[in-house]
């Protein structure tokens, strides 16, 4: 769980960097990873 939360934090920072550079292609890829990790965390808490 801690590993997933750590990865989520890293991906969110990367997403913010892509957002500031208006790199929509990278934002789309990272957004998918973020969604997937959030789903995994949610499943583990259930």
ZADO-1210 file (C-alpha; in nm, 4 decimals, padded with zeros to 6 digits):
<atoms>
<atom x="00.0000" y="00.0000" z="00.0000" code="UNK" pos="1"/>
<atom x="00.2791" y="00.2413" z="00.0929" code="UNK" pos="2"/>
<atom x="00.4533" y="00.1694" z="-00.2372" code="UNK" pos="3"/>
<atom x="00.1387" y="00.2483" z="-00.4343" code="UNK" pos="4"/>
<atom x="00.0842" y="00.5713" z="-00.2432" code="UNK" pos="5"/>
<atom x="00.4466" y="00.6678" z="-00.3062" code="UNK" pos="6"/>
<atom x="00.4116" y="00.5979" z="-00.6782" code="UNK" pos="7"/>
<atom x="00.0918" y="00.8001" z="-00.6834" code="UNK" pos="8"/>
<atom x="00.2717" y="01.0985" z="-00.5323" code="UNK" pos="9"/>
<atom x="00.5500" y="01.0760" z="-00.7920" code="UNK" pos="10"/>
<atom x="00.3038" y="01.0504" z="-01.0804" code="UNK" pos="11"/>
<atom x="00.1072" y="01.3487" z="-00.9503" code="UNK" pos="12"/>
<atom x="00.4253" y="01.5595" z="-00.9430" code="UNK" pos="13"/>
<atom x="00.5105" y="01.4482" z="-01.2966" code="UNK" pos="14"/>
<atom x="00.1572" y="01.5332" z="-01.4053" code="UNK" pos="15"/>
<atom x="00.1892" y="01.8837" z="-01.2591" code="UNK" pos="16"/>
<atom x="00.5168" y="01.9341" z="-01.4452" code="UNK" pos="17"/>
<atom x="00.3597" y="01.8204" z="-01.7719" code="UNK" pos="18"/>
<atom x="00.0629" y="02.0473" z="-01.7032" code="UNK" pos="19"/>
<atom x="00.2868" y="02.3496" z="-01.6520" code="UNK" pos="20"/>
<atom x="00.4575" y="02.2756" z="-01.9863" code="UNK" pos="21"/>
<atom x="00.1198" y="02.2134" z="-02.1524" code="UNK" pos="22"/>
<atom x="00.2414" y="01.8684" z="-02.2597" code="UNK" pos="23"/>
<atom x="-00.0991" y="01.7124" z="-02.3203" code="UNK" pos="24"/>
<atom x="00.0402" y="01.3878" z="-02.4603" code="UNK" pos="25"/>
<atom x="00.2373" y="01.3245" z="-02.1409" code="UNK" pos="26"/>
<atom x="-00.0565" y="01.4371" z="-01.9263" code="UNK" pos="27"/>
<atom x="-00.2808" y="01.1778" z="-02.0921" code="UNK" pos="28"/>
<atom x="-00.0327" y="00.8955" z="-02.0285" code="UNK" pos="29"/>
<atom x="00.0355" y="00.9939" z="-01.6694" code="UNK" pos="30"/>
<atom x="-00.3348" y="01.0494" z="-01.6027" code="UNK" pos="31"/>
<atom x="-00.3982" y="00.6863" z="-01.6961" code="UNK" pos="32"/>
<atom x="-00.1328" y="00.5671" z="-01.4529" code="UNK" pos="33"/>
<atom x="-00.2771" y="00.7852" z="-01.1766" code="UNK" pos="34"/>
<atom x="-00.6275" y="00.6483" z="-01.2319" code="UNK" pos="35"/>
<atom x="-00.5002" y="00.2897" z="-01.2286" code="UNK" pos="36"/>
<atom x="-00.3043" y="00.3355" z="-00.9055" code="UNK" pos="37"/>
<atom x="-00.5958" y="00.5121" z="-00.7372" code="UNK" pos="38"/>
<atom x="-00.8193" y="00.2185" z="-00.8316" code="UNK" pos="39"/>
<atom x="-00.5688" y="-00.0283" z="-00.6860" code="UNK" pos="40"/>
<atom x="-00.5483" y="00.1673" z="-00.3608" code="UNK" pos="41"/>
<atom x="-00.9264" y="00.1877" z="-00.3422" code="UNK" pos="42"/>
<atom x="-00.9557" y="-00.1894" z="-00.3967" code="UNK" pos="43"/>
<atom x="-00.7030" y="-00.2609" z="-00.1230" code="UNK" pos="44"/>
<atom x="-00.8950" y="-00.0465" z="00.1262" code="UNK" pos="45"/>
<atom x="-01.2227" y="-00.2275" z="00.0511" code="UNK" pos="46"/>
</atoms>
